[in-house]
Amino acid sequence: MQTKGLAAVIADYIDQRRLQKLEPIEKALEKALKGVDDAVKQAQINTEFSPQILQINQQFDVRHWLDDAAKRAKQISLVTHALKFTHGDAKGSSVLSLEYMEDADYLVTASLANLAIDAVGNAAALDVAKLLQLEFEGRSLAQTLTDGDFSALAVFSEDQMQLTEWVEGFKLALADKALSSHTLAKQLYFPIADGQYHLLSPVFASSLAHQFNSKITAVRYGDEPKAIREARRAGKYHDKPDIRFLDTAIQSFGGSKPQNISQLNSQRGGKTNLLNCAPPSWQSTLKPPLNEQSIFNSREFNRRVWRDLQELQRYLLSVKGRDSTLEIRRNIAAYVNDLIDGLLNYAAEVQGLSEYAGWSFQNCELKLAEQLWLDVWCEDLLFQQKRANNNWQQDICLAFAGWLNSKLNKALKNDGLVFGTVQYQHWAKLLSPRLRDYELGTMVFSAAKAQAEAAV
């Protein structure tokens, strides 16, 4: 069967899925045959594996797979605004809005010319969503079906009845038959005339969030932005601006199963970037902590986190004497993560003091691990080599754990709450992956590269 255009894209997609399923079986077969020289034994081994291979080949026969996919399409919905971001158990309708407004006064989903369409529903049927989003020359299968063009599927159908079943099945993924809200959804009762009201149910703009997240990722980790930042640090000219997204936060959706929220959420690992929307506030000029033996003892850091520390203390008192449950442990971890947020935000600001590069060499009393962490723009080659080995990260985690234990014991010891080695290790364990992830996004000055460029 010769295919072209969108039909060829569909056929290739299904075949790639077939090959993915066959790969582990073929590897197992190859391993089983390795070292077997007897033809009879080889035939027996091939016979054992052949039913599995045959089953997969039949399952991913184009017509058979499309039959199954059309039946499963009702389990998912293509959307631009997804309800499950509000609550993972919400059962109401999501929204697919493809309107485009070139001259919109506000940044909204309709401002985007090329929307990344999301998919919600049964995670096991997301392969159908990917099928509907396959494109050829800028037009997806979902768009062609909406426009009444069924030619891409007609190539594979045996008759008109089969084609109709496919089309009707796939269209179920394009719109809900009846719009509905849910008790777990956000709901606003907006009054209108004669005692009536409109029920408004705001839903998360998943397509807009995905576009925004892609922009931030490209700016932070793309090759060109990296070259721009390196030119700036080296004091060299670059014809493109250095774009930064400052003071962003990350909101997570779906926990360990982001695919249960939506397809795009799964692609982002459940994480969505948020811009800082706080009102402007007066800020004192921040300087490197030269005269501190540890930032954990510094006035600046403790001032920033005292509210979060008090909330943790109040919660620990409220659960005093109760059996340790999963909910209590999760809540405690959430409060400690708020403290970690404050620590990492403070560290980011100190690391941003590039005008003070090398400040740790100026009679600094700070512990070596904290110097390595915070003085990222230091040009000393030996310093950067020490920083690159990452051994200092464990010292930071232990210092944080010791600081938190000390604060809690001082505040709660008279109430009968004492924090020892077990808690100390737990606080350090909570910070460790956060610090590691934080470091992945830290731009580190490369003294060796800078010296090489200067020599040229």
N, C-alpha and C positions, 0 to 999 in steps of 0.2 A: 504494500500500500504506500503510494507516494503522497507526501503531504507537503504543504508549503504555508507560509505565513503563520497565522496564529495556530492553525491546526498542527503545524510542525513543532511549535513551541509546546503545545499540549502533549503531543506524542513523546517528545524528549523528556518532559517533566515526569510522565508516568514511567518511562523507561529508567530514568535515574533513580526513582524510588525502588524499582525492581532490583536494580544493581546494588543498592544499599542493603536491601534485605538479603540478597544472595551472598554478599561479601563474607559475612561470618561463617556461613555454611560452606562456602568454597574454601575458606581458610582451614576449616576443620577437616574437610575432605583431603586437602593437600597434606595436612599434618598426619592424617591417618594413613595415607599412601606412602609417606616418606619412609624409605628403607625397606619397603615391601617389594620384593622382586618376583614373587610367585604370581603368575597371571591369574590363577584361580582365585587367590586371596584378593587380588586387585579388583577382580570382577565382583566378588562378594561385597567389598567395601563400597564400590560404586553403586551396587544394587541397594545397599542400606541408605545411601544418601539421595538416591534418585527420586524417591517420593517427595522429599522436602523440596528439592529443586523444582520438580514438576509442579507441585502445589503453588509455589511462589510465581512461577512463570504463568500459570493459569490465572492466579489472582490478579496479576498485573497485565494480563491481556487488556488492550485498550478498551474494548467494548465491555468486558466484564467489570473492569475497574470503574468505568463511567457509570455503569448500572448501579454499582454499590455506592459510589460517591453521590449520585443524584438522590438516592434514598437517605443518605446521611446529612445532606445539605441543610435540612430543616433543623438540625441540631446546633447550627451556628448562624450568626448574623454578621454581615459586613456593616461596619459602623464608622462614624467619625467622632461620635460622643458616646462614651460607654458608661453604663450605670454602675457596674461592679467596682469602679474606682471609689465610689461613695461607700459601698459596703459589699464585701465579697459574697454575702448570702442574699443580696437583693435580687428579686426575680422579675422586676419590671422590664419595660422596653428601653432599648438603647436607640440611638438616632443616627441615620445616615443622611447627611446634608452635603450635597455636592455643589451648592450655589457658589459662584465666584463673583466677588465685587472688587473690581480693579481700583476704584476710588474710595474705598472704605475709610471712614474717619478714624476708626479704631482698629487695633490689631485683633482680629477674630479669625475663626477658622475659614470664613469666606474670603479672607485676604490672601489665602494661599492658592496659587495657580495650580500647583501639582501636589495634591493631597496624598499623604500616606494613609491608605485605608486600613482600619483596624478590624479585628474579628473577635467576637465574643461567643461564648457558648461552651459546648463540650470540647475540652482540649484534645480529645481523641479524634475530633473531626476537623482539626485545623489544617490538615492536608487538603481538604476541600476548599477552605478559604484561600490557601495559596494557589490552588488551581484557578479559582475565580479571579485572582489578581494577576495572573500571567498576562504579559503584555506583548504586543507586536506593533511597532511603529506608533507607540504612545497610546494605544487603545487596549484596554484590558478585556478579558472574556466577560466580566461582569458588565462592562459598558456596552459591549456588543449585544448581550442578551437584553439589556434594558432598552436598547435602540431597536430591538426586533430583528437583529441580524444573527441567524443561527448557523451560518455557513461553516464556522470553525468546528462545530459538533457534527454537522450533517455528513462531513467526510467519513466519520467513523460509524455512523448508524446503519443498521441493516434495513430499516424501513422507517416510514414516517411515524409510526406509532412509538417506536423506540426513541426517536428524536424528540417527540413531544413529551415523553416521560422524563427525558433528561432535562429539557428546558424548564418544564413545570417544577421539577425537583430543585434545580439550581436557583430558580427565581425565589424560592422560599427563603433563601439566605440573604436576599436583597432587601427585604422589608418585612416587618411584623404584620400579621393580619389585623391585629387590633392593638392599639397603643394602650399601655397600662402602667401605672405607677406601683409602688410597693411601700409597705410600712417602714422598710429599712432605707428607703430613698429619701433624699431631701425633698420636702414639699412646702410650698408657699401658697396660702389661700389668699388670692388677690381680689379684693372686693370690687364689684362693678355695680351697675344700677339695679334698683328694685330688690335689694337684699340678695342678689346673686353673686357668684364669685367664679374666678378662673383658678383652677388648680395648676400651679406652675411647679415643675419638677426639674430643677437645674441638674445637668449631667456633665461629667468631666469631658473636656475637649481633648480627647486622646490624640487625634491627628495633629492638632496644634502643638501639644506637648511633645510629641515625637519629633516634629520639625524643629522645635526649639532645642530639644536635647541634642539632636544631630548637629545643630549650629554650634552649640557650646563644645561638643566633642571635637568638631573639626578645628575650632579656634584653639583649643587647648593642646591637641595632640597631632594636628596635621603637620605635614612636612614644611609647608610655606610659613605658617605661624612660628614654627620652631626656628626657621632660618631668620625670621624677622626679630625674634627675641635675642637670638645669638648675636645678630648685628648690633642690636641696641646695647647689649652688655659689653660688646667689644668697642663701642663708640664709633661704629661705622654707619654709613648711610644706607638706607633701604627705601625703595620707592613705594612701599606699601605701609599702611598704618599698623601699629601694634595694638591689636584689639584684646581687651581683657574683660572677663565677667567676674566681678569682685563680690565677695560676701555671699556666695550662693550657698544654698542648703540642698540636701537630698531627702526626698520623701520616698519611702518604700511602700510598695503595694504587693500583696499576695504572699508575703513571707517566703517560705521555702518553695512555694509553688506559684510563681508569678504567672505561669501559663493559664491558671484558673481565672485570672482577671481578664486578660486579653492577649492577643497574639503580639502586638507591638510592645506591650508591657513585658512579655517574655523575652523579646529581643533585647530590651534594655536591662535585663536581669532584675526586673521589678523596681528599678530606681528611676526617679524623675527629678531633674534639676529644678530648683525654685530660685527665683531672683529675690533679692532683699527688698521687701516692700515697707520696711520700717521708716518712720518719719526721720528727717535729718535731726541730728543731735550734736551738741557741742562736745568736741573731743580734744583732750589735751594732747600735746605732742609726745609721741611715744619714742623712747630711746632704748638702746640695748641695755639689758640688765647687768651692767658691768660690775656693780657693787653688791650683787646678791650672790650668796653661796649656792642658792638653788632658786629657780623660778617658783617652785612650790611654796617657798617661804616669802615670796615677794608680795608686797602690798598690792601691786597692780593685778596679779593673777587672782589673789584671794578676794579682791574687791569685785572682780567680774563674776565669780562663781558662788558668792555667798548666798544668794537667793536659792540657787539649785541645791546647795548644801543644806540649807535650812529645810527645804521640802523633803529631802531624803531623810533627815533626822526626824521630822514629824511623822513620816510614813513608818519608819522603823519603830517609833514609839507606839503607833496605832496598831501594829501587828505583834507587839511584845506579848509573849506568852502563848501565841498561837502556833499550831503545828506548821512546819514549813511545807507549803504547797507549791505547785507549779506556777499558779497565778501570782503568789507572793514573790517568788524568785524572779519571775518576769518583770514585775513592777519594780523591784529593787534594781534589776539590771537596767531598766528604762531610766530611772533616776540617775544612776551612775553614768549612763551614756550621755545624759544632759551635761554632767560635769566634764566628761571627755570632750563634748562639743566645745565647751568653753575653753578647755585647755588647747585644743587644736586651732581654734579661732585665734587665740592669743599667740600661739606659736607662728601661725601664718602671718600675723602682723609684724612680729619681730623678724621673721625671715624676709619680709618685704623691705626691710631697711637697707636696701642695696647701697645707699650713700654712706653707710657706716661699715662697708665691707672690710673684714679683718679686725673687727672690734674685739674679738676674743683674745687678740695678742696685746691688748692695751691694759695691762695690769688687771686682767679680769679675774674675779674670785669665783666665777661660776664653775660648777663641776664639769669635767671634761666631756662627759656624755651629752650634757646640755649645750656645751659650746659647739660640739659637732652637729647637734640637731639644729641649732638656731642660726649659726653664722654661715649660712649656705653660700654667700658670695665671697667668702674668704679665698684669696688667690694663692695661698700657700699650697704647694703640690702635696707635701706630706700630710697636711691637714685634710685635704680632699681624699687622699688615699685611705686615711683612717675612717673618714666618713663613709666611704663607699663600701666598707666591709660589713656595715650594718650591725656590728656587735654592740654598739651603744644603745640600740633600741630596747634591749632587755633591761638595761640600767634605767632607762626612762620609765618603763612600765613598773619596775620595782619602786622607783622613787615616788611615782604617783600612788601606788598601793600603800606605801608607808605614810605618805601625807594624809591620805583619806582615813586610814586606821587611826592616826593620831588625832585628827579632827573629830572623828566620831567618838573615840574614847574620852576625849576631853569634854565633849558636850553631853554624853549619855551614860558615862560611867556611874554617876550618882543615881541613875534610874535603873541600874542593874544590867545594863547592856555593855558587854565587853567584846571587843573585836581583836582576834588574834591571828595566828598563822593561816588558818583556813580562809578567813576573809581576805587577808593580805594577798594570798595566792589568787583568789577569785578576782579581786580588783585588777591585778596585773594581767590576768587572762582576758578580762574584758577589754583592756586597752590595747593589747598586743595586735589583734587583727586590724583594729581601727588605725593604729599608728602605721602598720605596714601598708594599708590601702592609701593612707594619707601621703606616705612617702612616694608612692607610685605617681602621684600628680605633682610632686615637688620638682621644680626646675632647679637643677644643681649646676653651679658654676664649674666649668671644666678648665682648670688652670693649665693643664698640659696642652689642650687645644688652643687656648688663648696665647700661650707662649709660642706655639708653632706658627700661628697666624702672624704674631708680631715679628717673628724672625723673617717671614716672607716679606 
